[in-house]
Amino acid sequence: MRNGSMPASAAGSPTRLRPIVAWRWTAWRFGGALAVAAVLVGLCGLAAGSEGWSFAWIDEWELVWSIRAPRTLGALLAGALLGLAGAVAQGLFRNPLADPYLLGSAAGAGLGVVLVLSAGSLAGGTIQLAAADGLAQLGLVGAAFVGALAGVSLALALARGAARPMVLLLSGVVVGVLLAALSDLLMLLSPQAMRGRQVFLLGTTGFLGWDSVRVLAATLALTLPLAVCFARALDALVLGEHSATSLGVHLPRVRLLLVAAMALCTGSAVAQTGLVAFVGLVAPHLVRRCVVVTHGALLALSALTGGVLLQAADVAARSLVAPQELPVGVLTAVLGGAYLLALLRRRVQA
């Protein structure tokens, strides 16, 4: 003190850095645990088949490589996209109940699928949801993706951009109800498409192949760095819109880019797996309950958590009632709903 030096706590070196190092180390440990879980669940996915579990991969190498491997990896990537989209939605709208489907993407994807199925049946031929029918599957995937992006675009058009989040949320609700009603109307005109729509609404990973893996991986490689780049803006938005603006955040541009990234994540995942419920909503909640992190780490950890959740649900869907297979969206809905109910009950009791 006589030489004009400051104490360590005032300088901020050891004492102030200790909490930062602690939570960063906790985040790294949590991420490492998720990575190990993804590898272990992935090995289970390679072993899970319609006739039970088998680790004789040498004898079944062609089956493992052509069917089980892309399905397991595709489930991981699709869940990662949903987890990332859920974290972006909750940070962008400052609402812990926000999920990737709130801007009309789910209803738009469903309408696109129903349009393809109805057009096929009205033309005299029935489009079946079968893995062997590659052309029909590509048509359904493309229609779901375009429909999801169209639903979000319509919500943005009604809200006149992303500058007003509450107006955008209300527009997403209106668009979702409208597109769902149009989908139901088409089902009345073409009841043959009911089965295909039901499979899409329940969610399935049965049609994931290496082409799907490439599309999902490319989408994740594009959207995850984009979302992380705006993580500091999400951190500033926690303090309020006025505080974020005073810190130099251009909120209209940030919101528009993040909504575009969220729509791209959701559209790609929904196009490949259908409507998988609760993964995008639960994944950020699990991360927040386990670690205290800023949005930069939250986005990455939510993506990894969502991937592990959907990967585990896919393995369970194949194994619980083998040789039959459960819809993976039903499992995620049951487990995610049970988790949120338990969380709500704890908060009420507290």
C-alpha positions in Angstrom: 0.0 0.0 0.0 2.9 2.4 0.7 4.2 1.9 -2.8 0.8 2.8 -4.3 0.0 -0.9 -5.0 -3.6 -2.2 -4.8 -4.7 -5.2 -2.9 -5.3 -8.4 -5.0 -9.1 -8.2 -4.5 -9.2 -4.6 -5.7 -7.0 -5.3 -8.7 -9.3 -8.1 -9.6 -6.7 -10.7 -10.4 -6.9 -13.8 -8.2 -10.0 -13.2 -6.2 -12.2 -11.9 -9.0 -11.0 -14.4 -11.5 -11.6 -17.4 -9.2 -15.4 -17.5 -9.8 -15.0 -17.0 -13.5 -12.5 -19.9 -13.7 -14.8 -22.0 -11.5 -17.9 -21.7 -13.7 -15.9 -22.1 -16.9 -14.3 -25.3 -15.5 -17.8 -26.5 -14.5 -19.1 -25.7 -18.1 -16.2 -27.6 -19.6 -16.8 -30.6 -17.3 -20.5 -30.6 -18.2 -19.7 -30.4 -21.9 -17.3 -33.3 -21.5 -19.9 -35.4 -19.8 -22.3 -34.6 -22.6 -19.8 -35.6 -25.2 -19.1 -38.9 -23.4 -22.8 -39.5 -23.1 -23.2 -38.9 -26.9 -20.5 -41.5 -27.6 -22.0 -44.1 -25.3 -25.6 -43.5 -26.5 -24.3 -43.6 -30.1 -22.7 -47.0 -29.5 -26.0 -48.2 -28.2 -27.7 -46.8 -31.3 -25.3 -48.8 -33.5 -26.2 -52.0 -31.5 -30.0 -51.5 -31.3 -32.0 -53.2 -34.0 -35.4 -54.7 -34.6 -34.3 -58.1 -33.3 -32.7 -56.8 -30.1 -29.2 -55.6 -29.3 -26.2 -56.9 -31.1 -22.6 -55.7 -30.8 -21.4 -58.1 -33.6 -20.7 -55.2 -35.9 -18.3 -57.1 -38.1 -21.0 -59.6 -39.1 -23.6 -56.8 -39.6 -21.3 -54.1 -40.9 -23.4 -53.3 -44.0 -26.6 -53.0 -41.9 -24.8 -50.9 -39.3 -23.3 -48.5 -41.8 -26.3 -48.1 -44.1 -29.1 -47.9 -41.6 -28.1 -47.6 -37.9 -25.1 -45.3 -38.2 -26.8 -42.5 -40.2 -29.9 -42.8 -38.1 -28.0 -42.4 -34.9 -25.8 -39.6 -36.1 -28.8 -37.9 -37.7 -30.8 -38.0 -34.5 -27.8 -36.4 -32.7 -27.6 -33.6 -35.3 -31.4 -33.0 -35.5 -31.6 -32.8 -31.7 -28.7 -30.4 -31.7 -30.5 -28.1 -34.1 -33.6 -28.2 -32.0 -31.7 -27.5 -28.8 -29.9 -24.6 -30.4 -33.1 -23.1 -31.8 -34.7 -23.4 -28.4 -31.8 -21.6 -26.6 -32.0 -18.9 -29.3 -35.7 -18.5 -28.9 -35.6 -18.3 -25.1 -32.8 -15.8 -25.1 -34.3 -13.7 -27.9 -37.8 -13.4 -26.4 -36.6 -13.6 -22.8 -39.1 -16.3 -22.1 -38.1 -19.7 -20.6 -41.2 -21.3 -22.2 -40.3 -20.3 -25.8 -39.7 -23.2 -28.1 -38.5 -23.5 -31.7 -42.0 -23.9 -33.0 -43.5 -20.7 -31.7 -43.3 -18.7 -35.0 -45.4 -21.0 -37.1 -42.6 -23.3 -38.4 -44.3 -26.5 -37.2 -47.7 -25.6 -38.8 -46.0 -24.5 -42.0 -44.1 -27.8 -42.2 -47.2 -29.8 -41.6 -49.1 -27.9 -44.3 -46.3 -28.5 -46.7 -46.4 -32.3 -46.0 -50.2 -32.4 -46.4 -50.0 -30.5 -49.7 -47.6 -33.1 -51.1 -49.6 -36.0 -49.8 -52.9 -34.5 -51.0 -51.5 -33.7 -54.4 -50.3 -37.3 -54.9 -53.6 -38.8 -53.9 -55.7 -36.4 -55.9 -53.5 -37.3 -59.0 -54.6 -40.9 -58.7 -51.5 -42.3 -56.9 -50.8 -42.5 -53.2 -47.5 -41.3 -51.9 -46.4 -43.7 -49.2 -44.0 -42.8 -46.5 -41.5 -45.6 -47.1 -37.7 -45.5 -47.0 -37.5 -47.3 -50.3 -39.4 -44.5 -52.1 -36.6 -42.0 -52.3 -38.5 -39.6 -54.6 -41.5 -39.3 -52.4 -39.3 -38.9 -49.3 -37.3 -36.2 -51.0 -40.6 -34.5 -51.9 -41.9 -34.6 -48.3 -38.6 -33.4 -46.9 -38.4 -30.4 -49.3 -42.1 -29.5 -48.7 -41.6 -29.6 -44.9 -38.5 -27.4 -45.1 -40.1 -24.9 -47.4 -43.3 -24.9 -45.3 -41.4 -24.2 -42.1 -39.5 -21.3 -43.7 -42.8 -20.0 -45.2 -44.5 -20.1 -41.8 -41.8 -18.0 -40.2 -41.6 -15.6 -43.1 -45.4 -15.1 -42.9 -45.1 -14.3 -39.2 -42.3 -11.8 -39.9 -44.3 -10.2 -42.6 -47.4 -9.8 -40.3 -45.2 -8.4 -37.5 -43.3 -6.1 -40.1 -40.0 -7.5 -39.0 -38.5 -8.6 -35.7 -38.2 -5.2 -34.1 -41.2 -5.9 -31.8 -40.9 -9.3 -30.1 -44.4 -9.4 -28.6 -46.0 -8.6 -31.9 -43.8 -11.2 -33.5 -44.9 -13.8 -31.0 -48.6 -13.0 -31.5 -48.1 -13.2 -35.3 -46.5 -16.6 -34.9 -49.5 -17.8 -32.9 -51.9 -16.5 -35.5 -49.9 -18.0 -38.4 -49.7 -21.4 -36.6 -53.5 -21.5 -36.1 -54.2 -20.4 -39.6 -51.9 -22.9 -41.3 -53.0 -25.8 -39.0 -56.6 -25.0 -40.0 -55.7 -25.1 -43.7 -54.0 -28.4 -43.2 -57.1 -29.8 -41.5 -59.2 -28.6 -44.4 -57.0 -30.4 -46.9 -57.3 -33.5 -44.8 -61.0 -33.4 -45.3 -60.6 -33.2 -49.0 -58.0 -35.9 -49.2 -58.4 -38.4 -46.3 -55.8 -40.7 -47.9 -53.1 -38.5 -46.7 -54.1 -38.9 -43.0 -51.5 -41.7 -42.4 -48.6 -39.7 -43.8 -49.5 -36.6 -41.8 -49.9 -38.7 -38.6 -46.4 -40.1 -39.0 -45.0 -36.6 -39.5 -46.8 -35.2 -36.5 -45.7 -38.0 -34.2 -42.0 -37.6 -35.3 -39.8 -40.3 -36.6 -36.1 -40.9 -37.2 -36.7 -43.9 -39.4 -36.0 -42.1 -42.7 -32.6 -40.6 -41.7 -29.9 -41.5 -44.2 -26.4 -40.2 -45.1 -28.0 -37.5 -47.2 -30.0 -36.3 -44.2 -26.8 -36.3 -42.1 -25.0 -34.1 -44.6 -27.9 -31.6 -44.7 -28.2 -31.5 -40.9 -24.4 -31.2 -40.4 -24.2 -28.3 -42.9 -27.1 -26.5 -41.2 -25.5 -26.9 -37.8 -22.1 -25.8 -39.1 -23.8 -22.6 -40.5 -26.2 -21.7 -37.7 -24.1 -22.5 -34.5 -21.3 -20.0 -35.3 -23.8 -17.4 -36.3 -25.7 -17.8 -33.1 -22.6 -17.7 -31.0 -21.5 -14.5 -32.7 -24.5 -12.8 -31.3 -24.2 -14.4 -27.8 -23.0 -11.1 -26.3 -26.1 -9.4 -27.7 -28.3 -12.0 -25.9 -26.4 -11.4 -22.7 -27.0 -7.6 -23.1 -30.7 -8.3 -23.8 -31.1 -9.9 -20.4 -30.6 -6.5 -18.9 -33.5 -5.1 -21.0 -34.0 -3.6 -24.4 -33.0 0.0 -23.3 -29.8 -1.3 -21.6 -28.9 -3.4 -24.6 -29.4 -0.5 -27.0 -27.2 1.7 -24.7 -24.5 -0.9 -24.9 -24.4 -0.6 -28.7 -26.6 -3.6 -29.7 -28.5 -3.0 -32.9 -31.6 -5.0 -31.8 -33.6 -5.1 -35.1 -30.7 -6.5 -37.0 -29.8 -8.9 -34.2 -33.3 -10.2 -33.8 -33.8 -10.6 -37.6 -30.6 -12.7 -38.0 -31.3 -14.8 -34.9 -34.9 -15.5 -36.1 -33.5 -16.5 -39.5 -31.0 -18.9 -37.8 -33.8 -20.3 -35.6 -36.0 -20.8 -38.6 -33.2 -22.5 -40.5 -32.4 -24.9 -37.6 -36.1 -25.7 -37.0 -36.9 -26.2 -40.7 -34.0 -28.5 -41.3 -34.7 -30.6 -38.2 -38.5 -30.8 -38.8 -38.0 -31.7 -42.5 -35.9 -34.7 -41.6 -37.6 -36.0 -38.4 -41.1 -34.5 -38.3 -42.4 -32.7 -35.2 -40.3 -33.8 -32.3 -41.7 -32.2 -29.2 -40.1 -30.7 -26.1 -36.4 -31.2 -27.1 -35.9 -27.6 -28.0 -37.7 -26.5 -24.8 -36.1 -28.8 -22.3 -32.5 -28.8 -23.5 -31.8 -25.1 -22.4 -33.6 -25.7 -19.1 -31.3 -28.7 -18.3 -28.2 -26.7 -19.1 -29.3 -23.8 -16.8 -30.0 -26.2 -14.0 -26.6 -27.8 -14.2 -24.3 -24.9 -14.9 -24.3 -21.1 -14.7 -23.0 -19.8 -18.1 -23.4 -16.9 -20.4 -25.2 -17.3 -23.7 -22.1 -18.2 -25.7 -21.7 -21.4 -23.7 -25.4 -21.9 -23.3 -26.0 -22.1 -27.0 -23.3 -24.7 -27.6 -24.3 -26.8 -24.5 -28.0 -26.6 -25.4 -27.2 -28.0 -28.8 -25.2 -30.8 -27.4 -27.9 -31.5 -24.8 -30.6 -31.6 -27.4 -28.6 -34.0 -29.5 -28.1 -36.4 -26.6 -31.7 -36.2 -25.7 -33.0 -37.0 -29.2 -30.3 -39.7 -29.7 -31.3 -41.4 -26.4 -35.0 -41.1 -27.3 -34.3 -42.7 -30.7 -32.5 -45.7 -29.1 -35.4 -46.1 -26.6 -37.9 -45.9 -29.4 -36.2 -48.8 -31.2 -35.6 -50.9 -28.1 -38.6 -50.7 -25.7 -41.1 -52.7 -27.7 -38.9 -54.3 -30.3 -39.4 -55.5 -33.0 -42.1 -52.8 -33.2 -40.9 -49.2 -33.0 -42.4 -46.3 -31.1 -42.7 -42.8 -32.5 -39.7 -40.8 -31.2 -41.8 -37.7 -30.8 -44.2 -39.5 -28.4 -41.3 -40.4 -26.2 -39.8 -36.9 -26.1 -43.2 -35.5 -25.4 -43.9 -37.8 -22.5 -40.4 -37.4 -20.9 -40.2 -33.7 -21.5 -43.7 -33.1 -20.2 -42.9 -35.2 -17.1 -39.7 -33.2 -16.5 -41.5 -29.8 -16.8 -44.3 -31.0 -14.5 -41.7 -32.1 -11.9 -39.9 -28.7 -12.2 -43.2 -26.8 -11.8 -44.1 -28.8 -8.8 -40.8 -28.1 -7.1 -41.2 -24.4 -7.7 -44.8 -24.4 -6.4 -43.7 -26.2 -3.2 -40.8 -23.8 -2.7 
